[in-house]
């Protein structure tokens, strides 16, 4: 395959020894280019893979001069193997860990009663959040903000109880033989990063750089004096900041190049992708491949339905099952099963330990919070789903899920769909409509695209670029149409997923 002009420019800069930041849009063949770079030199390289599956695939595609590993694999080889006995330890509930570290009783903060189990849960999450950062010490900002305690003063009071116990937990984790805290893979990664390791390689390749944890960024950038650094990613696909990831490409000191020619889809889909790239203020625009005839229009037999939320995905699963489809859920149904179990407990008058619902004493309190508190609006779909179908129906639907190879349609959140593609994709209706236009007034003469949040625009960009053949914009079609047509579009979407969809392809 003859390299494109953009690929040739990247190879020239790599041969010149430049540190590189490559903005690679959806479907532009970033892994293919990294393979080209590796094959263009006899030097020894290391490839930082996002997960184990990508590392295994890269090993088969890269020359033997490149070691393809995840950061966790490198950390395990260096220090993690010393903790093998603790990694294999039985699961320990958070309340047990908290009790062993001094969190032995409930406390009251503001108008909320915080149980010992809620405090212990916050303790465990604090240590995890610390492990994802480049920080050297656990402080208040590592303590998660619990629902109902988002106020700064209330959070400070919570942190005063949690931080001392979290520091004890981190000390406990340094013991390779035994301890009261269950040892996880992120723990040895952080321990390794704090040793300031020096990697023996002539160049380093960092994939998915837009979603790099700061702890990995710290290790990668520290090699700059003795290794050539090459990072590749798509800043417009930076969709994991909410769990601590960081787009390390934006501030990187090096030569900046782009890959804008998408081989996944054609010009029409590239135009739609560029709409969202503009809204996300992204540093790249895409060009489609004319020989790939991707279409935008109604899809009555989707290979995948992409949703904004886990709860939205569950609603789609239940609708599709009612229509007679064999349905797979990307990532499985464990998260939804846990939410349904938590909701059942609240409805039966029992408090739950689920981190999202842990502070609510009853289902009625959760309903009130979701309906009236601005911070709880994202829980309203869960409340509606449970109130409409009941927890038993949700459990039944999860039990009927099939593996993807045996499914007629896969339901996925847009987050889990990143890096994947399907022939025919339908966008679900749980993507948020811009706040300034939610009333659906017919007076708006133009699409309300200028009011969408940057993070939502990036997620929409990921969603619309997952298709190879045909895309039904569904719940994102408002970006092309006046707001007065929103109701008609959503009714069309619901029709597609109910009576309008044949039971088989």
N, C-alpha and C positions, 0 to 999 in steps of 0.2 A: 504494500500500500504506500503510495507516494505521500510524504508528509505535506500537510498544508503549510501556508506561509507562517501561520501562528506557531505551529509545531516546530518549524525550522528555526524561527527566531528563538524559541525556548532552548533548543539544542545548542545553538550558537552561544547563547549566554551561559549555558551550563558548561560547555567546553572551555569558555573563557574564565571559569572559576567564580562567577558571580554567585552571591547569595540570592535566591530567587523566591518570589511570591507569585504563584500562578493562580489567577482567578479563572476557574474552569466552570462554565455554566452547565446546566443540566444536559446530560447526553453528549458532552463534548469529548469524551474519551480520555479523561484525565489519567486513569490507570494505564491506558495504552501509551500515553506520552511518557509516563514515568518509566515504563519498560524500555522505551526508545532511548531515554537518557542513560539508563543503566547499561544498555548494550553498546552505547557509544564510547565507553571508556573501560579500561582494564582495572581501574581503581576499585577499592573495596567500599561497599556501601551498606547502609542499614535502612530498612524501610519500617517506619512506625505505622502499624495497621490499626484501624479503629476497633476491630474485634478479631476473634480467632478465625472465624470463617474467611474473612478478608485476607488475613495473613496466610492461610493455607492456599487460597486461590492465587495470591501473589507469588508464593513460592514456586508454583508451577509455571508462572508467566515471566518471572524475572530470571536473569542469568545467575549462575551459582556464585558470582562475586558479590551478590546482595543477600544479606540475612534479613528475612522478613519475619518480624515478631511484633506482638503487642507490647505496650509499655509494661503491662503486668508480667508478661513472660520474661522480659529482661530483668525486672525487679525480683521475680521469683528465683531466677538463676543466681542472682547476686546475693540476696539476703532472705528471700521468702522461704527457701527450702529449710531454713533453720526453725521455722514455725510450723512444720508439717503436722506435728502432733496436735497442735492447737487448731489448725484448719480442719482437721477431721473430728473435732469435738462435737458432741450432740448440740442441737439447738437449745438456746437458753432464752426464756421469755424476758422481755425488757424489765418487767417488774422485779425479777430476781436479781438482775444486774444492778438496778438502781438501789435495791435494798442493801446489797453487799457493799455499795459505795456510799452509803449514808443517807440516801433518800428513802426514809422509812415511814413518812406520814404525809397526809394531804395538807395543802395550804390553801389560803384564800387570797386571790389577787383581784382587786376591784370588786366586781359583782360576780365573779366566777369562782367556783370551788374547783381546785386543781387536784385531782386524785394522785396518790402515789404512783399509780400506773401511768398516768399522763405525764408526770414529771420524768419518770424513767424512760418513757418513749422519747421525750424531748432530749434526754441525755444521750441516748444511742444515736439519734439523728444529728446531734451537735458534733459528735466525734466523726461521723461520716462526712458531714459538711466540711469540717476542718481538713479531713484527708483529701478533699478535692481541691484545696487551695494551695497556694505557695507559701502560706504563713508558717511561722515556726512555733507559734503558741496559740492555744485555744483562748479565744476572747468572746465578748458578748455578741459580736456580729455573726458568729457561727451558730448561735442558738436560733432554731427555727421560730418563726412567728406563728403562734397558734391562733386558730380562728377564735375571735372574741377577745384576743389580747394583742391586736395589731397596734394599738396606741403605743407610742414610744416609751412613755413612763411605765406602762404595764409590762412591756417587753423587758425593760431594764430590771424590773422587780423579778420577773421570771428568770432572767439570766443570772441574777445574784444567787439563786438557788441551784441553777443547773451547772454553771461554769466550774465551780470547785469540784463537783462530782465528775464532770467530764475530764478535768485535768487528772483526777485520780484514775479514771478509766484509761487515759493515754499512758500513764505510768505503768498500769497493769499490763498493757499490751506490749510493753518492751520485753517482758519475760518470755523467752522462747519455749519454756517448758510447761507452764500452767498459769492460770489466772481466772478471775471471775467473769471477764468480758469475753464473749465469743469472738474469736479472731477471724477476720474476713480478708478477702484479697486486697481490698483498698487499703488495709492497714499496712501490709508489707510494702505496697507501692509507695505510700507516704514515708515509711521508715527509710526506704531506699533513696527517695528523693532528698531527704534531709542529710544524707551522707555526701551530697554533691558529687554524684558519680561522673567519671570521665569515660565516654564511650570510644572504643577503639575502631574508628572508621574514617575514611577519607571524605565521605559525604553522607548526609542524612536526608531521607525523604520522609516528610510528614504528610500523611493523607488526612482528608477531612479536617483540615486545619481550622475551619470556621467553628467547629464544635469541640475544641480541645480543652480539657480540664487544665486549670492553671498549674496544677502539680506536674503535669506532663510538659506543658509549655516551659516551665522552669528548667527541667532537665534538658529539653531540646535546645533552648537558647543558650544554655551554659556551655555548649559544645562549639560555639561560634569561632573561638580562637584557633581551633585545630581541625575543624571539619567544615566543609562547604554545606550550607543549609539550604534545602529546597522544600518549600511548603506549597501544597496545592489544596485548593478547596473552592468553595463558592460562598462568599459572604452573604448572599441572598438566601442561602439555606441554613443560616445560623439560627436554629430554632430550639436550642436546648439551654439558653441562658437561665431559664427558670430553675434548672437543676445544677447550676454552677459552671456550665461550659462557657468558654470565652472565644471570641473570634480573634485569633492571634494574628490574622493577616493584616488587619487595618493599621496596626502600628509597627509593622515589621520593617527593619532597615535593610533594604535590598532592592534589587532590580524587580520591577513589577511588570508582568506580562499577562496576557489574557488568552483564553481559549473560548471563542464565541460561536464557532461553527458546530451546531448540534447535529449529530448523526442519528438521533432517536426519532425525530419528528420533522415535519415539513414546515413551510413558511407560515401557514395559517396558525399553527400552534405556537410558532416562535413569536408571532405578533401578539398572541394572547399572553404568553410568558412575559413579553416586554412590557405589557400593561402593568403587571404586578411588580416587575423590576423597577419601573419608574416610581410606583407608589412606595416601594421600599427604599428608595433613594440608593439603589445598588450601583456599584461601579462597573457594570457590564450590561450589554444588550446582546441578544442572541440572533443568529441567522439560522433558519431551517434549511434542511437538505431538500431541494426540489424533487428529487426522485423518491422521497418518502411522502406519500399522499395522505398525511394526517388530516382528519376532518373534525370540525366542531359542529355538533348538532345532537338531537335526541338519541339516546341509547336505550333501547328496550331490552337488551340482553347483555348487561355489563359483566365483565370479568372481575371487576373490582368496584366496590363502593367505598369512597374515602370520606371520613368523618372528621369533625373538629375535636370531639371529645370521646372518652371511653363510654360515657353514658349514651351519647348519640350513636355510637357504634352498636351498643346493645339494642337500642330501639330499631336500628336497621336490621339487625340479626333477627329480631322477633317478627318484623314485617315480612322479611324475605322467607322465613320459615313458614309463615302463614300462607304465603303465596306458593309454597310447595318446593322451594329450592333446597338443595343440599348446600349448606353454608359453612365456610371456614372463617375464623376470626384470627387475624394476624396477631401473633403473640400469645394466643390462647385465651381462655376465659377466667384465669385465676383472679385477676384484679376485679373483674365484675362479680365473680362469685363472692369475693371478700366484701365488696360493697353491699351486695344483697344480704349477706349474713349480718353485717353491721346494721343495715336498715331493719331487718327482722327483729334484732335484739331491741332496738329503740322502740319499735312498734309494740313489742311485748313488755315494755317498761324496764328493760335492762340497759345499762350503759354499755358502750362498746369501746374497744381498744383500737379501732381503726383510726389511723392518724388524722384523717380528714374530718371525722365525726366524734372525736374522743371527748370533746368538751360539752356535748349536748346530752342532757339528762333524759330526754324523751323525744319521740318522733314529732310531737307537737311543737317543741322548741326548735327543732330543725326546720319544720315547715314555716314557722314564723320568721326565723332568721333568713331563710332563702327568699321569702316573699317580700320582706321589708328592709333588710339590711343590705346596702349596696355591696358590701364585701362578700355577701353570700349568694349573689345572683348566679354564680356558676354552679351552685348546688340545685338550682330550681329544676333543671332537666332530670336530675336524679329523683327529686321529690315527685315530679310529674310521672316518671316512669313507674315508680313503686306504687303511687296512688292509683294509677291507671291499670296496671297489670298485676300487681302484687309480687311479693318476693318469691313465692313458689313458682310462678310462671317464669321468672328470670332464671331461677335455678334449673328449671326444666329445659329452657332454651340453651343454657350453657352446656348441659349434659348431652344435647343433640348435635353439638358442633362436630364437624368432621375435619380430618387433615386436609390441607390445601390441595394435595394431588387428587383427592377424591371429591372436591367441592365443585359445584357449578358456578359459585360466585364467592369471592373473598371480600370480607368487610375488614377495613383497617382504619386506624386513625392516620391522619396525614403524617404525624411524627413517626409512626412505625413504617410508613410507606417510603420514607426517604431512602434512596439508593435502589429502589425497586421500580419495576415497570410492568404494565399489562397492555394487551391489545385495545380493550374497550373499558373506559373508566367513566364512572358517574360520580359527581360531587354531591354529597348529602346536604341536607338543608339546615345543619346545625352550625354552619359558619356564621359568625355575627355580622349583622347588617350594620353599617355605620350609624353611630349613636344619633347623629344630628338628623337622620332620615328614618328613624324607626317607626314613625307614625304612618309612613306610607302615603303622605299627602300627595295629591296629584298635581300640585302646583309646581313641583320641582321640574325644571325644563331639561336638566342634564343629569347624567349618571353621577352619583354622590361619591365618586372615588377619592376625592381629595381629603376626605375626613377619616379614612381608615388608618388604624394604628400600624406603625412600621412592622411590628412583630406579626400582626395578622396578615399583612401583605406578604411577608416572607413565607408564612405557612401556606397561604393561597398559591404562591409561586411553586412551592414544592408539590402541592396537590395537582395543579394543572399540568405539570410536566412529567407525570407518571405514565402517560399513554403513548402508544406507538401508532395506533390506527384511528381511533375516534374518541372524542371527549364530549361528555354532556356536562356543561357547566353547572347545571342544577342550582344549588344554593349559592353559587357565586355569579350567576347570570346577571344579577343586578348591576355588576360593573360595566356591562355593555348596554343595559336598557334603562330607560327612565324609571324612577322609583315607583311610578303608578302601576307598573307591570309586575311588581314583586309578587303580589298575591297570585296572579295568573301563573307565574313561573313556578312557584312552590306547589300550586295545585297540580301542575304538569308533572313535577317531580314525584309527588305522592301517587299520582296515577301510574307513573312508570313502575313504581315499586309495589303496586297493589294489583288492581284489575287489569292494567294495561300490559303486564309482563307475562309472557307465556311461561308455563311451569317448566318447560325444558327449552333448550336452545333450538 
